[in-house]
Amino acid sequence: MLADWIQRLREASKDRAVLVEGKRDKQALSKLGIKNVFTLEGKRFADLPDLLEGYSEVILLFDLDKHGERIKEKVKTLLGSQGYILIEEFREELRAMGILYVEDIYGEKLRIDGPANTG
């Protein structure tokens, strides 16, 4: 299930932005071959349209804790008002798999498949 999720995210990230909270999230996704990952870390919400210039669709992939929920709502309001198409299905599927933190995806993949099968 996780392997399929990662493969679908790889495909989706080829022409969409993937927005995460911090650099550890970005590093974990990059190790799995996910492209176009942008972090909120050190940026103001108002700067997001400039950061995401050139993308019309954005995959929101924030942690599934209270902090991540608050961020998701703020970002949805801002980017939604700017006309972005926001994709949340990947985040909801993480919830269904019981993964709360984006940075844990890489470690979970290693635990399931072993280090030789991360790609």
C-alpha positions in Angstrom: 0.0 0.0 0.0 2.8 2.5 0.9 4.8 1.5 -2.2 1.8 2.2 -4.4 1.3 5.5 -2.6 4.9 6.5 -3.2 4.8 5.6 -6.8 1.6 7.6 -7.4 3.1 10.6 -5.6 6.3 10.3 -7.8 4.1 10.5 -10.9 1.9 13.3 -9.5 5.0 15.3 -8.5 6.4 15.5 -12.0 4.2 18.4 -12.9 2.7 19.5 -9.6 4.3 21.2 -6.5 4.4 19.2 -3.3 4.2 21.5 -0.2 5.5 20.2 3.1 6.3 21.8 6.5 10.0 21.4 6.9 13.4 20.3 5.5 13.2 16.8 7.0 9.9 16.2 5.2 11.5 17.4 2.0 14.6 15.2 2.5 12.5 12.1 3.2 10.4 12.6 0.0 13.5 13.5 -2.1 15.1 10.2 -1.1 12.0 8.4 -2.5 12.2 10.2 -5.8 9.5 12.8 -5.2 10.1 15.9 -7.3 9.2 19.6 -6.9 9.0 19.5 -3.1 8.8 22.9 -1.4 8.9 23.7 2.3 7.1 26.3 4.4 10.0 26.5 6.8 11.3 30.0 7.1 8.7 31.5 4.8 5.6 33.6 5.3 2.3 32.3 4.1 2.0 35.4 1.9 5.2 34.4 0.0 3.7 31.1 -1.1 2.3 32.3 -4.5 5.8 33.5 -5.4 7.3 30.2 -4.2 4.9 28.1 -6.2 5.1 30.2 -9.4 4.6 28.1 -12.5 2.4 25.5 -10.8 -1.4 25.5 -10.9 -1.8 22.3 -8.8 -0.3 21.9 -5.4 -0.3 18.7 -3.3 -0.7 19.6 0.3 1.4 17.1 2.4 1.5 18.5 5.9 1.8 16.4 9.1 -1.4 14.9 10.4 -1.0 16.4 13.9 -2.8 19.5 15.3 0.0 21.8 14.0 -0.2 20.3 10.5 -4.0 20.7 10.5 -3.8 24.4 11.4 -1.2 24.9 8.6 -3.3 23.0 6.1 -6.3 25.2 6.8 -4.3 28.5 6.5 -2.6 27.4 3.3 -5.9 26.1 1.8 -7.5 29.5 2.4 -4.6 31.4 1.0 -3.9 29.3 -2.1 -7.6 28.6 -2.7 -8.2 32.3 -3.0 -5.4 32.5 -5.5 -7.0 29.9 -7.8 -4.6 27.0 -7.1 -6.0 23.5 -7.4 -5.3 21.9 -4.1 -4.8 18.1 -3.8 -5.2 16.5 -0.4 -5.8 12.9 -1.2 -2.2 11.9 -0.6 -2.4 13.3 2.9 -5.7 11.6 3.7 -4.2 8.3 2.5 -1.3 8.7 4.9 -3.9 9.1 7.7 -5.5 5.8 6.6 -2.1 4.1 6.7 -1.5 5.4 10.2 1.5 7.6 9.3 1.2 11.0 11.0 4.5 12.6 10.1 5.7 13.1 6.5 9.4 12.7 7.6 8.5 9.1 8.8 7.5 7.9 5.3 11.1 7.0 4.2 11.8 5.1 7.4 8.5 3.3 7.1 9.3 2.3 3.6 12.7 1.0 4.7 11.1 -0.9 7.6 8.6 -2.6 5.2 10.8 -3.3 2.2 14.4 -3.2 3.5 17.1 -0.8 2.3 17.6 -2.4 -1.1 14.0 -1.6 -2.3 13.5 2.1 -1.6 13.2 3.1 -5.3 
